[in-house]
Amino acid sequence: MSQQTTIQNHFQLGQKAFEEHNYDHAITQYQNSIDIAPNNSKTYYWCGRAFYRLKRYNEAISQYQESLKNDPNKAKTYYWCGRAFYGLKRYNEAISQYQESIDIDPNHAETYYWLGRARFELGKKNFDSGKDDEASWEKDFCEAIAQYRNSIAIDSDNTDTYYWLGRACFELGKKNFDSNKDNQAYQEKALNRYYEAIIEYQNSIAIDSHNADTYYWCGKAHYFLGEDEEAFKKYKKSIELKSDELNSEYKADAYYHIGVYFDQIRRYEKAVQQYEKFIEKYERLIQKEPLYIDVHYWLGKDYYYLGEDEEAVKHLETFIEKYKQLEKEKTIDIDNVVKQLKYKYIDSCYWLGLARYIKNVPDGKTVEFKEFLKQNLPNIEDALVDKYIDLGIGFIDLKKYEQATNYFKQAIVQLNKIESLFDSIKHKTQYFEKRIKAKSYCFCSITAKTI
């Protein structure tokens, strides 16, 4: 058997093993071939592909680079070398390889797509690290968008390209919003990016209507635009699709936002169901996003509306405890979270204090209610009126008219019980009581007619 035949035999055995997904054996055969013929770029290339399939990216890169020494004009080798650098999260080097590939073959849609992916990840990395200025990460996201569009110009039927184009538009919008909250021009820019994202997600869904992740991110864009009903529909669809098709973190977040939607339309029982499903995934997510502790705030309020006081107290106490733990942490990111949750902390103190006070718990246990008053004295009269009225409205929506009527009437009775807490603003009591009477009797009257 000639040497050339032996080389070819090893290569063919390697190809057969590769096609059978036996990558270790394929590597052995390719290397046997290379030992005899060390200048064959094709063998190095396929050996690199086998290492890549095993996620042994450094070894894959080494093989691709050897291949390029012998054939520096092979676009596919640069492309796969870029994919290996991407696998190592070495995005700048991946970008360089993709650009080399495009210089040789400007008509390969997948290269533009992965160049967009690398730019997208680099933009996120630069933003999160805080090391690069705004011009840098914004340029990365804009470049990602441009490369996805280049890919679509060549292949307009790839659902993944539209999906990631939507993701890039969304991320650019959100980061513009987060980094320039006081700049109206940037806020408008962010909103436009969300609209662009929705269009691209819809393009992706038109090609593949079974991708749960696409529905989830489309829902998120609608949510940030304040389009709650559309957001609800997309979140719901993402969950209805097979559970293993949706990233578990996305699924938990979808349950959360569906719960918020049901809260807004006062369907408290359904909201509770969604929040409880969220909590199944909650503990792992809380480490990544501390804002999620507010699920206990929502559950506390909803259980209160539903008359389940023990559950309400449990969740409100949990939220307050976790909020106070966050206050003790001294990082910029956590400080921002604390600021965003401040209102809900004050509100939780109110609800927890109210739940205990109305149930005639001894005065020593109303510390949370007093904390609410302390934090919110300037607006206390409006806050209390709204809270009592909301309770009545809540029970009307639940079609529990008798309980609603009782709450409106109790608004007046409870004022006498809690009057001792208003020592510093007694001069407002008469005005405050009149407002409660007027609104309470008004709603009692409406409720009585409904019944």
C-alpha positions in Angstrom: 0.0 0.0 0.0 1.4 3.4 -1.0 2.0 6.2 1.5 -0.6 8.3 -0.3 -3.2 5.5 0.1 -2.4 5.2 3.8 -2.9 9.0 4.2 -6.2 8.9 2.4 -7.4 5.8 4.3 -6.7 7.6 7.7 -8.5 10.7 6.5 -11.5 8.7 5.2 -11.7 6.8 8.5 -11.6 10.2 10.3 -14.5 11.5 8.1 -16.6 8.4 8.7 -16.1 8.7 12.5 -16.9 12.4 12.3 -20.2 11.7 10.5 -21.0 9.1 13.2 -20.3 11.7 15.9 -17.4 9.6 17.2 -15.1 12.7 17.4 -12.4 11.2 19.6 -11.8 8.4 17.0 -12.0 11.0 14.2 -9.2 13.0 15.9 -7.0 9.9 16.2 -7.4 9.1 12.5 -6.8 12.8 11.4 -3.7 12.9 13.5 -2.5 9.6 12.0 -2.9 11.2 8.6 -1.1 14.4 9.8 1.8 12.4 11.1 2.5 11.1 7.6 1.6 14.3 5.7 2.0 17.4 8.0 1.3 19.9 5.3 -2.3 18.9 4.5 -4.5 21.9 5.4 -7.7 19.9 4.8 -6.8 17.4 7.5 -5.9 20.1 10.0 -9.2 21.8 9.2 -11.3 18.7 9.9 -9.3 17.8 13.0 -10.2 21.3 14.2 -13.8 20.7 13.5 -13.7 17.5 15.6 -12.1 19.3 18.5 -14.7 22.0 18.2 -17.5 19.5 18.4 -16.0 18.3 21.7 -15.8 21.9 22.9 -12.0 21.6 23.1 -11.8 25.1 21.7 -8.1 25.8 22.3 -7.1 22.6 20.5 -9.5 23.4 17.7 -7.9 26.9 17.2 -4.4 25.3 17.1 -5.6 23.0 14.3 -7.3 25.8 12.3 -4.1 27.9 12.6 -2.0 25.1 11.3 -4.5 24.7 8.4 -4.2 28.4 7.6 -0.4 28.2 7.4 -0.8 25.9 4.4 -3.9 27.5 2.9 -4.3 31.2 4.1 -7.2 31.8 1.7 -9.8 29.4 3.1 -12.8 31.5 4.3 -14.4 28.5 6.2 -11.3 27.9 8.3 -11.3 31.6 9.5 -15.0 31.2 10.1 -14.6 28.1 12.3 -11.6 29.5 14.0 -13.8 32.5 14.9 -16.4 30.1 16.3 -13.9 28.5 18.5 -12.7 31.9 19.9 -16.4 32.7 20.5 -16.7 29.5 22.4 -13.9 30.8 24.7 -15.6 34.2 25.0 -12.6 35.8 23.4 -14.9 38.0 21.3 -12.3 40.5 19.9 -10.3 37.6 18.4 -13.5 36.0 17.1 -14.4 39.2 15.4 -11.0 39.4 13.7 -11.4 35.8 12.3 -14.9 36.5 11.0 -13.7 39.6 9.3 -10.9 37.7 7.6 -13.4 35.2 6.4 -15.7 37.9 5.0 -12.8 39.5 3.2 -12.4 36.2 1.3 -16.1 35.3 1.0 -18.5 38.2 1.4 -21.5 36.1 0.6 -21.6 33.7 3.6 -24.7 34.7 5.7 -23.6 32.6 8.7 -20.3 34.6 9.1 -22.2 37.9 9.3 -24.6 36.3 11.8 -21.8 35.1 14.1 -20.0 38.4 13.7 -23.2 40.0 15.0 -23.3 37.6 17.9 -19.7 38.4 18.8 -20.4 42.1 18.7 -23.5 41.7 20.7 -21.7 39.8 23.5 -18.8 42.3 23.4 -21.3 45.1 23.9 -22.8 43.4 26.9 -19.4 42.7 28.4 -18.2 46.3 27.9 -21.4 47.7 29.4 -21.4 45.4 32.4 -17.7 45.9 33.2 -18.1 49.7 33.1 -14.5 49.9 31.8 -15.4 51.2 28.3 -17.3 54.5 27.7 -20.8 54.7 26.2 -19.5 55.2 22.7 -17.8 51.9 22.8 -20.6 49.6 23.9 -23.1 51.5 21.8 -20.9 51.1 18.8 -20.7 47.3 19.5 -24.5 46.9 19.6 -25.0 49.1 16.5 -22.4 47.0 14.7 -24.2 43.8 15.8 -27.4 45.2 14.3 -25.6 46.0 11.1 -24.1 42.5 10.8 -27.4 40.8 11.4 -28.9 42.9 8.7 -26.1 42.0 6.3 -26.8 38.3 7.1 -30.5 38.8 6.3 -29.7 40.5 3.0 -28.1 37.2 2.0 -30.5 34.7 3.7 -33.8 36.2 4.7 -35.2 32.9 6.0 -33.1 32.3 9.1 -35.4 32.7 12.2 -32.4 32.9 14.5 -31.0 36.0 12.8 -34.2 37.9 13.2 -34.4 36.8 16.9 -30.9 38.0 17.6 -31.4 41.2 15.7 -34.4 41.8 18.0 -32.3 41.0 21.0 -29.6 43.6 19.9 -32.3 46.3 19.3 -33.8 45.5 22.7 -30.4 45.5 24.6 -29.3 48.8 23.0 -32.7 50.4 23.9 -32.5 49.2 27.5 -28.9 50.2 28.0 -29.6 53.6 26.5 -32.5 53.9 28.9 -30.6 52.7 32.0 -27.6 54.9 31.4 -29.4 58.1 30.5 -32.6 58.1 32.6 -32.7 61.9 32.8 -32.2 62.5 29.1 -35.4 62.7 27.2 -33.7 62.2 23.8 -32.2 59.0 25.0 -35.5 57.8 26.4 -37.2 58.3 23.0 -34.3 56.5 21.4 -34.8 53.6 23.8 -38.5 53.4 23.0 -37.8 53.4 19.3 -35.4 50.5 19.8 -38.1 48.5 21.6 -40.4 49.0 18.7 -37.7 47.8 16.3 -37.1 44.8 18.5 -40.8 43.8 18.4 -40.8 44.0 14.5 -37.8 41.7 14.4 -39.3 39.2 16.9 -42.4 39.1 14.8 -40.3 38.4 11.7 -38.7 35.5 13.6 -42.1 34.2 14.7 -43.4 34.4 11.1 -40.7 31.8 10.1 -40.8 29.7 13.3 -43.9 30.1 15.5 -42.7 27.5 18.1 -39.7 29.3 19.6 -40.7 30.1 23.2 -37.7 32.4 23.7 -38.8 34.7 20.9 -42.3 35.1 22.4 -40.7 35.8 25.8 -38.4 38.6 24.5 -41.2 40.0 22.4 -43.3 40.1 25.6 -40.5 41.9 27.4 -40.3 44.6 24.7 -44.0 45.2 25.0 -43.7 45.3 28.8 -41.0 48.0 28.6 -43.3 50.0 26.3 -46.1 49.8 28.8 -48.2 47.6 26.4 -49.3 45.3 29.2 -52.0 43.3 27.4 -49.7 42.5 24.4 -46.9 41.6 26.9 -49.2 39.3 28.7 -50.2 37.5 25.5 -46.6 36.9 24.5 -45.5 35.8 28.0 -48.5 33.4 28.1 -47.6 32.0 24.7 -44.0 31.4 25.7 -45.1 29.3 28.7 -47.7 27.4 26.7 -45.1 26.1 24.4 -43.1 23.0 25.5 -41.4 23.8 28.8 -38.0 22.5 27.6 -38.0 25.0 24.8 -37.9 28.0 27.1 -34.9 29.0 29.2 -35.8 28.3 32.8 -35.0 31.8 33.9 -37.1 33.3 31.1 -40.0 31.0 32.1 -39.8 32.1 35.8 -39.7 35.8 34.7 -42.7 35.2 32.4 -44.7 33.8 35.3 -43.7 37.0 37.3 -44.8 39.4 34.7 -48.1 37.5 34.0 -48.7 37.8 37.8 -48.1 41.6 37.6 -50.6 41.8 34.7 -53.3 40.0 36.6 -52.6 42.3 39.5 -53.2 45.3 37.3 -56.6 44.0 36.2 -57.4 43.0 39.8 -57.6 39.2 39.2 -55.8 38.4 42.4 -56.3 34.7 42.6 -54.7 34.3 39.1 -51.9 36.6 40.1 -51.1 34.5 43.2 -51.0 31.4 41.0 -48.4 32.9 38.7 -46.3 34.3 41.6 -46.3 30.9 43.3 -45.1 29.3 40.1 -42.4 31.9 39.8 -41.2 31.1 43.4 -40.4 27.6 42.3 -37.5 29.1 40.3 -37.1 32.2 42.5 -34.2 31.4 44.8 -31.7 30.8 42.0 -32.8 33.9 40.2 -32.7 36.2 43.2 -28.9 36.0 43.2 -28.8 37.4 39.7 -31.6 40.0 40.1 -32.4 41.1 43.7 -35.3 43.2 42.4 -37.2 39.9 42.3 -37.7 40.0 46.0 -40.7 42.2 45.3 -42.7 39.0 44.4 -43.3 38.7 48.1 -44.6 42.2 48.2 -47.1 41.4 45.5 -48.1 38.1 47.1 -48.6 39.8 50.5 -51.0 42.4 49.0 -52.9 39.8 46.9 -53.3 37.4 49.8 -54.7 40.3 51.8 -57.2 41.1 49.2 -58.2 37.5 49.2 -58.7 37.5 52.9 -55.8 35.0 53.6 -54.2 37.1 56.3 -51.6 34.6 57.5 -50.2 34.1 54.0 -50.2 37.9 53.6 -48.3 38.5 56.8 -45.8 35.7 55.9 -44.9 37.2 52.5 -44.8 40.8 53.6 -42.5 39.9 56.5 -40.3 38.1 54.0 -40.1 41.1 51.7 -39.3 43.5 54.5 -36.6 41.2 55.9 -34.9 40.7 52.5 -35.1 44.5 51.8 -33.4 45.3 55.1 -30.7 42.7 54.2 -30.1 44.5 50.9 -29.8 47.9 52.7 -26.8 46.5 54.6 -24.9 45.7 51.4 -22.7 48.5 50.3 -22.3 48.2 46.5 -23.4 50.6 43.8 -25.6 48.0 42.1 -27.4 47.0 45.3 -27.9 50.7 46.2 -29.7 51.2 42.9 -31.9 48.1 43.7 -32.7 49.5 47.2 -33.7 52.8 45.7 -36.1 51.1 43.2 -37.6 49.0 46.0 -38.0 51.8 48.5 -41.6 52.6 47.7 -42.6 48.9 47.9 -40.8 48.7 51.3 -42.8 51.6 52.6 -46.0 50.1 51.1 -45.2 46.7 52.7 -44.9 48.3 56.1 -48.3 49.8 55.6 -50.0 46.6 54.5 -48.3 44.5 57.2 -49.2 47.0 59.9 -52.8 47.3 58.6 -53.2 43.5 58.5 -52.1 43.2 62.1 -53.9 46.4 63.4 -57.2 45.6 61.9 -57.0 42.1 63.5 -56.6 43.8 66.9 -53.0 42.7 67.4 -51.5 44.4 70.5 -50.1 47.8 69.9 -46.5 46.7 70.4 -46.7 44.6 67.2 -47.7 47.5 64.9 -44.1 48.7 64.5 -44.3 48.3 60.7 -47.4 50.5 60.5 -45.6 53.2 62.5 -42.6 52.8 60.2 -44.9 53.4 57.3 -46.2 56.6 58.9 -42.7 57.8 59.7 -41.6 57.3 56.1 -44.6 58.8 54.4 -46.1 61.5 56.7 -46.2 64.2 53.9 -48.7 62.1 51.9 -50.3 60.2 54.7 -53.9 61.4 54.2 -54.0 60.5 50.5 -52.2 57.2 51.1 -54.7 56.0 53.8 -57.7 57.1 51.8 -56.5 55.3 48.7 -55.6 52.2 50.6 -59.0 51.8 52.3 -60.9 52.6 49.1 -58.7 50.1 47.2 -59.6 47.4 49.6 -63.3 48.0 48.9 -62.7 48.2 45.1 -60.7 45.0 45.3 -63.6 43.1 46.8 -66.0 44.5 44.3 -63.9 43.2 41.5 -63.9 39.8 43.3 -67.7 40.1 43.5 -67.6 39.9 47.2 -69.9 42.8 47.7 -70.7 42.4 51.4 -67.1 42.4 52.3 -66.5 45.4 50.1 -69.3 47.3 51.9 -67.9 46.4 55.2 -64.5 47.7 54.2 -65.9 51.0 53.1 -67.7 51.3 56.4 -64.7 50.2 58.4 -62.7 53.0 56.9 -64.5 55.4 59.3 -64.4 53.0 62.2 -60.7 52.3 61.8 -59.9 55.9 61.8 -60.9 56.0 65.5 -58.7 52.9 66.2 -55.6 54.3 64.6 -56.0 58.0 65.7 -53.4 57.5 68.4 -50.8 57.1 65.6 -51.5 60.6 64.3 -50.3 62.7 67.2 -48.1 64.9 65.0 -50.8 65.7 62.5 -54.0 65.9 64.7 -54.8 69.2 63.0 -55.5 67.3 59.8 -57.8 64.7 61.4 -61.1 66.4 60.8 -60.3 67.1 57.1 -59.0 63.5 56.7 -62.1 62.0 58.3 -64.5 63.9 56.0 -62.7 62.6 53.0 -62.9 59.1 54.2 -66.6 59.4 55.0 -67.4 61.0 51.6 -65.6 58.4 49.5 -66.6 55.5 51.7 -70.3 56.3 51.7 -70.2 56.9 48.0 -68.7 53.5 47.3 -71.0 51.8 49.9 -73.9 53.3 48.0 -72.7 52.0 44.7 -72.0 48.5 46.2 -75.4 48.4 47.8 -77.1 49.1 44.4 -75.0 46.4 42.7 -76.0 43.9 45.2 
